[in-house]
């Protein structure tokens, strides 16, 4: 999706209006859902890749956090 296309401007306007009209805890969820919509609009493979990278990063960060809590933080890397 190009930044100067009409679908982008329409989705951005909707995202902007929703973002500023929800409570603070919901703002991150609005941005997450809108980023999924933006990625998925271009092509489904981009969305699959995006979600796969998010899952891998989350898994690795949890494992690193567990290792840091167990022992010496210098052994994490």
Steps between C-alpha positions, in 0.01 A plus 500: 500500500642833399490795735334721240227252401137552590466172695796599719358845568159352581641234737737753657213739567296223664799391708576858604143568608468175692841545666416841645152394616592193709644470848875477553512120557321436170730720290763228458234254390369747242850544358560124495176425319547785255853385416365151429236651272759714319733204448219267400356745250810486282536124481421209727860375493616829654251448781615142559863615504416786737318272746774238479768757586291629791460145633871420469602824671254441783621143551867604504438789739318268742787250489759775554300638792480153659876452467566842647281424802665161564859598527780720386372757248836489321428141394191605304696599192 
